[in-house]
Amino acid sequence: MRDELRENVIGKLRRKEPLFPGVVGFEDTVVPQITNALLSRQNFILLGLRGQAKSRILRMIAGLLDDALPYVEGCEIRDNPYNPICRRCRDLVGRRVTIRPSPGCRRASATSRSSPPRT
């Protein structure tokens, strides 16, 4: 998830799109710090008084995630194809598995590809 956020932030920065449109007054202070935290895959906590756009920023960060959440087709727990936890899916690592997006996702169709090597 952190890598996904990082890649999407980099994409927005390259396209010169604002990361947090509608957040006014924090362009020189808070926004660069949050951007650096996202790029470096760090955890962070938003603290502040009421009305300082904390919830708005969190919603916009969630918007940086991809619409599709892949899972291994046929797995009863819908395991992560890139880091499986169930024994059946771990045994499939290195073989061809069908990866599907979660129901309700607008993007991404089913794909069939080799699993990445386990690390």
C-alpha positions as CSV (number, residue, x, y, z in Angstrom):
1,M,0.0,0.0,0.0
2,R,2.8,2.4,0.8
3,D,4.5,1.7,-2.5
4,E,1.1,2.3,-4.3
5,L,0.7,5.6,-2.5
6,R,4.3,6.6,-3.4
7,E,3.9,5.8,-7.1
8,N,0.6,7.7,-7.3
9,V,2.1,10.8,-5.5
10,I,5.1,10.7,-7.9
11,G,2.7,10.5,-10.8
12,K,0.7,13.5,-9.6
13,L,3.9,15.5,-9.0
14,R,5.2,14.7,-12.5
15,R,1.9,15.8,-14.0
16,K,2.1,19.0,-11.8
17,E,-1.3,18.2,-10.3
18,P,-2.1,19.5,-6.8
19,L,-2.0,16.7,-4.2
20,F,-4.5,18.3,-1.9
21,P,-6.8,20.7,-3.8
22,G,-9.0,22.7,-1.6
23,V,-6.6,22.8,1.3
24,V,-5.7,26.4,1.7
25,G,-2.9,28.0,3.7
26,F,-0.7,24.9,4.2
27,E,1.0,24.8,0.8
28,D,4.4,25.8,2.3
29,T,4.2,24.0,5.6
30,V,2.0,21.0,6.0
31,V,1.6,19.8,2.4
32,P,5.4,19.4,1.8
33,Q,5.8,17.5,5.0
34,I,3.0,15.1,4.2
35,T,4.3,14.7,0.7
36,N,7.8,13.8,2.0
37,A,6.2,11.3,4.5
38,L,4.3,9.6,1.6
39,L,7.3,9.6,-0.7
40,S,9.5,8.0,2.1
41,R,6.8,5.5,3.0
42,Q,6.7,6.8,6.6
43,N,3.9,6.6,9.1
44,F,2.6,9.9,10.4
45,I,-0.1,11.4,12.6
46,L,-2.1,14.5,11.8
47,L,-2.5,16.6,14.8
48,G,-4.2,20.0,15.0
49,L,-7.1,22.0,16.2
50,R,-10.6,21.8,14.7
51,G,-11.0,23.1,11.2
52,Q,-7.4,22.5,10.0
53,A,-8.3,20.2,7.2
54,K,-7.1,17.0,8.8
55,S,-10.1,14.9,7.7
56,R,-10.0,16.4,4.2
57,I,-6.3,15.6,3.8
58,L,-7.0,12.0,5.0
59,R,-9.8,11.6,2.4
60,M,-7.5,12.9,-0.3
61,I,-4.7,10.5,0.7
62,A,-7.2,7.6,0.5
63,G,-8.1,8.9,-3.0
64,L,-4.5,8.3,-4.0
65,L,-5.0,4.6,-3.6
66,D,-5.9,2.5,-6.7
67,D,-9.5,1.6,-7.2
68,A,-8.7,-2.1,-7.7
69,L,-7.7,-4.4,-4.9
70,P,-6.4,-7.6,-6.5
71,Y,-7.0,-11.1,-5.1
72,V,-6.3,-14.6,-6.2
73,E,-9.3,-16.1,-7.9
74,G,-10.6,-19.2,-6.2
75,C,-9.1,-18.3,-2.8
76,E,-11.8,-18.4,-0.1
77,I,-10.1,-15.5,1.8
78,R,-9.3,-13.5,-1.3
79,D,-5.6,-13.6,-0.6
80,N,-3.2,-10.9,-1.8
81,P,-1.5,-12.4,-4.9
82,Y,1.7,-10.5,-4.2
83,N,2.1,-11.5,-0.6
84,P,-0.1,-14.5,0.1
85,I,-0.8,-15.8,3.6
86,C,-2.9,-18.9,3.0
87,R,-1.0,-22.2,2.2
88,R,-2.8,-22.8,-1.0
89,C,-1.9,-19.4,-2.5
90,R,1.7,-19.7,-1.2
91,D,2.0,-23.0,-3.0
92,L,0.9,-21.2,-6.2
93,V,3.7,-18.7,-6.0
94,G,5.8,-19.0,-9.2
95,R,2.9,-20.5,-11.2
96,R,0.3,-18.8,-13.3
97,V,-2.5,-17.5,-11.1
98,T,-5.6,-15.5,-12.1
99,I,-5.7,-12.1,-10.4
100,R,-9.1,-10.3,-10.2
101,P,-10.1,-6.9,-8.9
102,S,-12.5,-6.8,-6.0
103,P,-16.2,-6.4,-6.8
104,G,-17.3,-2.9,-7.3
105,C,-14.0,-1.7,-8.7
106,R,-14.3,0.4,-11.8
107,R,-10.9,-0.2,-13.2
108,A,-8.7,-3.2,-13.9
109,S,-10.0,-6.4,-15.5
110,A,-9.0,-9.9,-14.7
111,T,-5.4,-10.7,-15.5
112,S,-3.5,-13.9,-15.6
113,R,0.2,-13.7,-14.7
114,S,3.0,-15.4,-12.9
115,S,3.3,-14.6,-9.3
116,P,6.3,-12.5,-8.2
117,P,8.9,-14.5,-6.3
118,R,8.5,-14.6,-2.6
119,T,10.9,-12.5,-0.6
